[in-house]
Amino acid sequence: MYKLLIRPLFFSADPEKVHHFTFSMVRFLSKIPLIPSVFRALFVVEDQKLEREVFGLKFKNPVGLAAGFDKNAVLYNELANFGFGFIEIGTVTPIPQAGNPKKRIFRLIEDQGLINRMGFNNEGVETAITQLKKNKGKILIGGNIGKNTQTTPEHYTADYVTCFNALHPYVDYFVLNVSCPNVGSHAKLNDKDYLLELISTVKTANKTFAKEKPILLKIAPDLNDIQLDEIIDLVNETKLDGVIASNTSVDRSGLKAPQTALDAIGNGGLSGQPVKEKSTKVIKYLSEKSNKAFPIIGVGGIHSAEDALEKLDAGATLVQIYTGFIYEGPSLIKKINKAILKRK
């Protein structure tokens, strides 16, 4: 039904407008008595065999929603009814920011992908906290945090710490987003010396709370083997709890979309099927080279149950979807969980 009726309607309009419309519709429908129960009956798969204990947290199932979909934590309670095992909100910055000028998200339908240059548009950490106070406790929540675009280099770390301290009571784990290609000073955020400083400072802040929260690092899919070796060393040195592999790609090679169309779109991060093999390769490298020393959340190009199983076979402990959720609809979560159960 989704691919036959709903998706063609959605894909006939501007992607960002459709996103906001979808949020409004899901919130409206979820307020109608029995509708949340219908959603759960259609999409939720409950089985103890799906449960995963990762970095000290118990996940109902290993399929999550990646950051960027529910940036301001306004829909996670409703989205929990679609069968996710966890939802990552954000990227959240200390103060609100509009992000990059519109139009800033583009569909590559023939490639089953998206290009976006949103630029961390969000309503700021205080708005996120207001929304997270409405948490009904139905699902684990990750907090994906970043810096404001206008923040000067000497204050980058302070931005992350501000978000970390403010969100700490309200999320179950944290993700340091240092790999988004749509924000300024991307190179500095991927410098190993800077990452050591950032992670160490955030971990020190973590120790000031009665209960520490897991901290993960989200990396780009475009890193070479030398850079991935540095990530492994970084995780071992700082005792990070895990890695998310991977963010969007800046590589446009091998796309079916004509070059004229890509030139018209301009810069931005590529997601969806075109990054599937690249992200899987990164997962496999990290897992094998580190001898499975840390958990990996696999994300990038998961549009089918087979795609998810491929990520898990490569070494991921959990997986996340985003672009696949847009292209395939909410039934994708159920299909992945059922495929995992069939393997048991």
MARMARFI-190497 format. One record per residue (C-alpha): residue in three letters; x, y, z; residue number from 1. Coordinates in Angstrom, 1 decimal, always signed. Last residue first. Layout:
BEGIN
R   rest        x        y        z    nr
R    ALA        X        Y        Z   NUM
...
***
This chain:
BEGIN
R   rest        x        y        z    nr
R    LYS    +17.6    -18.2    +14.9   344
R    ARG    +18.0    -17.1    +11.3   343
R    LYS    +14.2    -16.7    +10.8   342
R    LEU    +14.2    -14.3    +13.7   341
R    ILE    +16.5    -11.9    +11.9   340
R    ALA    +14.3    -12.0     +8.8   339
R    LYS    +11.3    -11.2    +10.9   338
R    ASN    +13.0     -8.2    +12.4   337
R    ILE    +14.1     -6.9     +9.0   336
R    LYS    +10.6     -7.3     +7.5   335
R    LYS     +9.0     -5.6    +10.5   334
R    ILE    +11.2     -2.5    +10.2   333
R    LEU    +10.7     -2.4     +6.4   332
R    SER     +6.9     -2.3     +6.9   331
R    PRO     +7.3     +1.4     +7.9   330
R    GLY     +7.8     +2.6     +4.3   329
R    GLU    +10.1     +1.5     +1.6   328
R    TYR    +11.5     +4.7     +0.1   327
R    ILE    +11.3     +6.9     +3.2   326
R    PHE    +12.3     +4.2     +5.7   325
R    GLY    +15.2     +3.2     +3.3   324
R    THR    +16.4     +6.8     +3.6   323
R    TYR    +16.5     +6.5     +7.4   322
R    ILE    +17.4     +3.1     +8.7   321
R    GLN    +19.6     +2.0    +11.7   320
R    VAL    +21.3     -1.2    +12.5   319
R    LEU    +22.6     -2.9    +15.6   318
R    THR    +25.5     -5.2    +16.3   317
R    ALA    +27.3     -4.5    +13.0   316
R    GLY    +30.0     -7.0    +12.0   315
R    ALA    +29.7     -7.5     +8.3   314
R    ASP    +27.1    -10.2     +8.9   313
R    LEU    +25.0     -7.6    +10.7   312
R    LYS    +25.3     -5.1     +7.8   311
R    GLU    +24.4     -7.9     +5.2   310
R    LEU    +21.4     -8.8     +7.4   309
R    ALA    +20.2     -5.2     +7.1   308
R    ASP    +20.5     -5.2     +3.3   307
R    GLU    +18.7     -8.6     +3.1   306
R    ALA    +15.8     -7.2     +5.1   305
R    SER    +15.5     -4.5     +2.5   304
R    HIS    +16.3     -0.8     +1.9   303
R    ILE    +19.3     -0.4     +4.2   302
R    GLY    +21.6     +1.9     +2.2   301
R    GLY    +23.6     +3.3     +5.1   300
R    VAL    +23.6     +2.5     +8.8   299
R    GLY    +25.4     -0.1    +10.9   298
R    ILE    +25.7     +0.5    +14.6   297
R    ILE    +29.1     -0.9    +15.6   296
R    PRO    +29.9     -2.4    +19.0   295
R    PHE    +33.6     -2.4    +20.2   294
R    ALA    +36.6     -4.8    +20.1   293
R    LYS    +35.2     -6.9    +17.3   292
R    ASN    +38.8     -8.1    +16.4   291
R    SER    +39.7     -4.4    +15.8   290
R    LYS    +40.7     -5.1    +12.1   289
R    GLU    +37.7     -7.4    +11.6   288
R    SER    +35.0     -5.2    +13.0   287
R    LEU    +36.4     -1.9    +11.6   286
R    TYR    +37.0     -3.3     +8.2   285
R    LYS    +33.6     -5.0     +8.0   284
R    ILE    +31.8     -1.9     +9.1   283
R    VAL    +33.7     +0.3     +6.6   282
R    LYS    +32.9     -2.2     +3.8   281
R    THR    +29.2     -2.2     +4.7   280
R    SER    +29.2     +1.7     +4.6   279
R    LYS    +30.7     +1.7     +1.1   278
R    GLU    +28.4     -1.1     -0.2   277
R    LYS    +25.2     +0.7     +0.9   276
R    VAL    +26.2     +4.2     +0.0   275
R    PRO    +24.3     +4.4     -3.4   274
R    GLN    +21.3     +2.6     -1.7   273
R    GLY    +20.4     +5.5     +0.6   272
R    SER    +22.5     +8.6     +1.5   271
R    LEU    +24.5    +11.3     -0.3   270
R    GLY    +25.6    +14.4     +1.6   269
R    GLY    +25.4    +17.8     +0.0   268
R    ASN    +26.8    +19.9     -2.8   267
R    GLY    +25.1    +21.1     -5.9   266
R    ILE    +21.6    +19.9     -7.1   265
R    ALA    +22.1    +21.4    -10.6   264
R    ASP    +25.4    +19.6    -11.0   263
R    LEU    +23.8    +16.3    -10.0   262
R    ALA    +21.0    +16.8    -12.6   261
R    THR    +23.6    +17.6    -15.3   260
R    GLN    +25.6    +14.6    -14.2   259
R    PRO    +22.7    +12.3    -15.0   258
R    ALA    +21.3    +10.2    -12.1   257
R    LYS    +22.5     +6.6    -12.4   256
R    LEU    +25.2     +7.2     -9.8   255
R    GLY    +28.6     +5.4    -10.0   254
R    SER    +30.6     +8.2     -8.4   253
R    ARG    +29.0    +10.9     -6.3   252
R    ASP    +31.3    +10.7     -3.3   251
R    VAL    +30.4    +13.2     -0.5   250
R    SER    +28.9    +10.4     +1.6   249
R    THR    +26.3    +10.5     +4.4   248
R    ASN    +27.1     +9.1     +7.9   247
R    SER    +28.2     +5.6     +8.6   246
R    ALA    +29.1     +3.6    +10.5   245
R    ILE    +28.1     +4.5    +14.1   244
R    VAL    +30.9     +3.7    +16.5   243
R    GLY    +31.0     +2.3    +20.1   242
R    ASP    +31.4     +2.8    +23.8   241
R    LEU    +34.5     +5.0    +23.6   240
R    LYS    +37.4     +3.7    +25.7   239
R    THR    +39.5     +6.8    +24.8   238
R    GLU    +42.6     +4.9    +23.6   237
R    ASN    +40.7     +1.9    +22.1   236
R    VAL    +38.2     +4.1    +20.3   235
R    LEU    +41.0     +6.4    +19.0   234
R    ASP    +43.1     +3.5    +17.8   233
R    ILE    +40.2     +2.0    +15.9   232
R    ILE    +39.4     +5.5    +14.4   231
R    GLU    +43.1     +5.9    +13.4   230
R    ASP    +42.9     +2.5    +11.7   229
R    LEU    +39.9     +3.8     +9.8   228
R    GLN    +41.9     +6.8     +8.7   227
R    ILE    +44.6     +4.6     +7.4   226
R    ASP    +42.0     +2.4     +5.6   225
R    ASN    +40.4     +5.3     +3.9   224
R    LEU    +37.4     +7.3     +5.2   223
R    ASP    +34.6     +8.0     +2.8   222
R    PRO    +31.8     +6.4     +4.9   221
R    ALA    +31.9     +9.1     +7.5   220
R    ILE    +32.0     +8.5    +11.2   219
R    LYS    +29.5     +8.7    +14.1   218
R    LEU    +31.2     +8.4    +17.5   217
R    LEU    +29.4     +6.8    +20.4   216
R    ILE    +29.1     +7.6    +24.1   215
R    PRO    +27.3     +5.4    +26.6   214
R    LYS    +25.7     +7.2    +29.6   213
R    GLU    +27.3     +7.5    +33.0   212
R    LYS    +25.1     +7.2    +36.1   211
R    ALA    +25.6     +9.6    +39.0   210
R    PHE    +26.7    +12.3    +36.6   209
R    THR    +30.1    +14.1    +36.8   208
R    LYS    +31.8    +11.2    +35.1   207
R    ASN    +30.1    +12.1    +31.8   206
R    ALA    +31.7    +15.5    +31.8   205
R    THR    +35.1    +13.8    +31.8   204
R    LYS    +33.9    +11.6    +28.9   203
R    VAL    +32.9    +14.8    +27.0   202
R    THR    +36.3    +16.3    +27.5   201
R    SER    +38.2    +13.1    +26.5   200
R    ILE    +36.0    +12.7    +23.4   199
R    LEU    +36.6    +16.3    +22.3   198
R    GLU    +40.4    +16.4    +23.0   197
R    LEU    +41.0    +13.0    +21.3   196
R    LEU    +38.8    +14.1    +18.4   195
R    TYR    +40.9    +17.2    +18.0   194
R    ASP    +44.1    +15.2    +17.8   193
R    LYS    +42.5    +12.8    +15.4   192
R    ASP    +41.3    +15.5    +13.0   191
R    ASN    +37.8    +14.7    +11.8   190
R    LEU    +36.1    +17.7    +13.3   189
R    LYS    +38.9    +19.9    +11.9   188
R    ALA    +38.2    +18.7     +8.4   187
R    HIS    +34.4    +19.4     +8.6   186
R    SER    +35.1    +23.0     +9.5   185
R    GLY    +31.6    +24.2     +8.5   184
R    VAL    +28.6    +21.9     +8.4   183
R    ASN    +27.0    +19.9     +5.5   182
R    PRO    +29.6    +17.1     +5.4   181
R    CYS    +28.3    +15.5     +8.6   180
R    SER    +31.2    +13.5    +10.2   179
R    VAL    +31.6    +14.9    +13.7   178
R    ASN    +28.3    +13.8    +15.2   177
R    LEU    +29.1    +12.7    +18.7   176
R    VAL    +26.4    +10.2    +19.5   175
R    PHE    +25.0     +9.9    +23.0   174
R    TYR    +23.1     +7.1    +24.8   173
R    ASP    +19.9     +6.7    +26.9   172
R    VAL    +18.5    +10.2    +26.6   171
R    TYR    +16.8    +12.6    +29.1   170
R    PRO    +19.0    +13.1    +32.1   169
R    HIS    +22.1    +13.7    +29.9   168
R    LEU    +20.5    +16.2    +27.5   167
R    ALA    +21.7    +19.4    +29.1   166
R    ASN    +25.2    +18.1    +30.0   165
R    PHE    +25.8    +16.6    +26.5   164
R    CYS    +24.4    +19.6    +24.7   163
R    THR    +26.7    +22.0    +26.5   162
R    VAL    +29.6    +19.6    +26.2   161
R    TYR    +29.2    +19.5    +22.4   160
R    ASP    +29.1    +23.3    +22.2   159
R    ALA    +32.1    +23.6    +24.5   158
R    THR    +34.1    +21.3    +22.3   157
R    TYR    +33.6    +23.6    +19.3   156
R    HIS    +34.5    +26.8    +21.2   155
R    GLU    +38.1    +27.3    +20.0   154
R    PRO    +36.9    +26.7    +16.5   153
R    THR    +34.3    +29.5    +16.4   152
R    THR    +30.6    +28.6    +16.7   151
R    GLN    +28.6    +30.0    +13.8   150
R    THR    +27.5    +26.6    +12.5   149
R    ASN    +26.4    +25.4    +16.0   148
R    LYS    +28.1    +22.3    +17.2   147
R    GLY    +26.8    +18.7    +17.3   146
R    ILE    +24.8    +16.2    +19.3   145
R    ASN    +22.9    +12.9    +18.5   144
R    GLY    +20.9    +11.9    +21.5   143
R    GLY    +19.8     +8.3    +21.5   142
R    ILE    +16.4     +7.2    +22.8   141
R    LEU    +15.4     +3.8    +24.0   140
R    ILE    +11.6     +3.1    +23.5   139
R    LYS     +8.3     +3.1    +25.3   138
R    GLY     +9.3     +5.3    +28.2   137
R    LYS     +6.4     +7.7    +27.7   136
R    ASN     +8.8    +10.6    +27.0   135
R    LYS     +7.1    +13.9    +27.4   134
R    LYS    +10.2    +15.4    +29.1   133
R    LEU    +11.9    +14.7    +25.8   132
R    GLN     +9.9    +17.4    +24.1   131
R    THR    +11.0    +20.1    +26.5   130
R    ILE    +14.5    +18.8    +26.4   129
R    ALA    +14.6    +19.1    +22.6   128
R    THR    +13.4    +22.6    +22.8   127
R    GLU    +16.2    +23.5    +25.2   126
R    VAL    +18.8    +21.8    +23.0   125
R    GLY    +18.1    +23.9    +19.9   124
R    GLU    +15.3    +24.2    +17.4   123
R    ASN    +17.1    +22.3    +14.6   122
R    ASN    +18.7    +22.7    +11.2   121
R    PHE    +22.0    +20.9    +11.4   120
R    GLY    +23.1    +22.0     +7.9   119
R    MET    +20.3    +20.5     +5.8   118
R    ARG    +22.6    +19.7     +2.8   117
R    ASN    +20.8    +16.7     +1.6   116
R    ILE    +21.2    +14.2     -1.3   115
R    LEU    +18.8    +11.3     -1.2   114
R    GLY    +19.0     +7.8     -2.7   113
R    GLN    +17.0     +5.1     -4.5   112
R    ASP    +19.4     +5.5     -7.5   111
R    GLU    +16.6     +6.1    -10.0   110
R    ILE    +14.7     +8.2     -7.4   109
R    LEU    +17.6    +10.5     -6.6   108
R    ARG    +15.6    +12.7     -4.3   107
R    PHE    +16.8    +16.1     -3.2   106
R    ILE    +17.1    +18.0     +0.1   105
R    ARG    +18.3    +21.5     +0.5   104
R    LYS    +16.0    +23.9     -1.3   103
R    LYS    +16.3    +25.9     +1.0   102
R    PRO    +19.1    +27.8     +2.6   101
R    ASN    +21.3    +25.9     +5.1   100
R    GLY    +20.4    +25.4     +8.7    99
R    ALA    +17.8    +27.5    +10.5    98
R    GLN    +19.6    +27.4    +13.9    97
R    PRO    +18.4    +27.0    +17.5    96
R    ILE    +21.0    +27.1    +20.2    95
R    PRO    +23.1    +24.4    +21.8    94
R    THR    +22.9    +22.0    +18.8    93
R    VAL    +20.9    +18.8    +18.4    92
R    THR    +21.4    +16.4    +15.5    91
R    GLY    +19.0    +15.3    +16.6    90
R    ILE    +17.0    +12.3    +17.9    89
R    GLU    +18.0     +8.6    +17.7    88
R    ILE    +15.3     +6.1    +18.0    87
R    PHE    +15.5     +2.6    +19.4    86
R    GLY    +14.0     -0.9    +18.8    85
R    PHE    +11.7     +0.4    +16.1    84
R    GLY     +8.4     -1.3    +15.6    83
R    PHE     +6.1     +1.4    +14.1    82
R    ASN     +4.5     +2.3    +17.5    81
R    ALA     +7.8     +3.9    +18.7    80
R    LEU     +7.3     +6.5    +15.9    79
R    GLU     +4.5     +8.0    +18.0    78
R    ASN     +6.6     +8.4    +21.1    77
R    TYR     +9.6     +9.6    +18.9    76
R    LEU     +7.6    +12.3    +17.2    75
R    VAL     +8.8    +15.7    +18.5    74
R    ALA    +12.4    +14.9    +19.4    73
R    ASN    +13.7    +18.0    +17.5    72
R    LYS    +15.6    +16.2    +14.8    71
R    ASP    +13.1    +13.4    +14.3    70
R    PHE    +14.4    +12.2    +10.9    69
R    GLY    +18.0    +13.4    +11.2    68
R    ALA    +19.3    +10.8    +13.5    67
R    ALA    +18.8     +7.1    +12.4    66
R    LEU    +15.8     +5.1    +13.3    65
R    GLY    +16.7     +1.8    +15.0    64
R    VAL    +16.5     -2.0    +14.2    63
R    PRO    +18.2     -4.3    +16.8    62
R    ASN    +15.2     -5.3    +18.8    61
R    LYS    +13.9     -4.7    +22.3    60
R    PHE    +17.3     -3.1    +23.1    59
R    LYS    +18.7     -3.5    +26.5    58
R    LEU    +21.5     -1.0    +27.3    57
R    GLY    +24.9     -1.7    +28.9    56
R    PHE    +26.9     -1.0    +25.8    55
R    VAL    +24.7     -3.4    +23.8    54
R    GLU    +22.2     -6.0    +25.2    53
R    ARG    +20.1     -7.2    +22.3    52
R    GLU    +16.6     -8.4    +22.2    51
R    LEU    +15.3    -10.0    +19.0    50
R    LYS    +15.1    -13.5    +20.5    49
R    GLN    +12.8    -12.1    +23.2    48
R    ASP    +10.2    -11.7    +20.5    47
R    GLU     +7.9     -8.8    +19.8    46
R    VAL     +7.4     -7.7    +16.2    45
R    VAL     +5.7     -4.4    +15.8    44
R    PHE     +4.4     -3.2    +12.4    43
R    LEU     +0.7     -3.9    +11.8    42
R    ALA     -0.4     -4.6    +15.3    41
R    ARG     +1.6     -1.7    +16.6    40
R    PHE     +0.1     +0.6    +14.0    39
R    VAL     -3.4     -0.6    +14.9    38
R    SER     -2.8     -0.1    +18.6    37
R    PRO     -1.7     +3.5    +17.8    36
R    ILE     -5.0     +3.9    +15.9    35
R    LEU     -7.1     +2.7    +18.7    34
R    PRO     -8.3     +6.1    +19.8    33
R    ILE     -7.3     +8.9    +17.4    32
R    LYS     -4.3    +10.9    +18.7    31
R    SER     -1.9     +8.8    +16.7    30
R    LEU     -3.6     +9.9    +13.5    29
R    PHE     -2.9    +13.5    +14.1    28
R    ARG     +0.7    +13.0    +15.2    27
R    VAL     +1.3    +10.7    +12.1    26
R    MET     -0.3    +13.3     +9.8    25
R    SER     +1.6    +16.3    +11.2    24
R    PHE     +5.0    +14.4    +10.9    23
R    THR     +4.1    +13.3     +7.4    22
R    PHE     +3.3    +16.9     +6.4    21
R    HIS     +6.7    +18.1     +7.8    20
R    HIS     +8.5    +15.5     +5.7    19
R    VAL     +6.4    +16.2     +2.7    18
R    LYS     +7.5    +19.8     +2.8    17
R    GLU    +11.1    +18.8     +3.1    16
R    PRO    +10.8    +16.4     +0.1    15
R    ASP     +9.0    +18.8     -2.2    14
R    ALA     +6.0    +17.1     -3.8    13
R    SER     +5.3    +14.3     -6.2    12
R    PHE     +7.3    +11.9     -4.1    11
R    PHE     +4.8    +11.9     -1.4    10
R    LEU     +1.9    +11.1     -3.7     9
R    PRO     +3.9     +8.3     -5.3     8
R    ARG     +4.9     +7.0     -1.8     7
R    ILE     +1.3     +6.7     -0.5     6
R    LEU     -0.4     +4.6     -3.1     5
R    LEU     +1.7     +1.8     -4.5     4
R    LYS     +4.8     +1.9     -2.3     3
R    TYR     +2.8     +2.4     +0.9     2
R    MET     +0.0     +0.0     +0.0     1
***
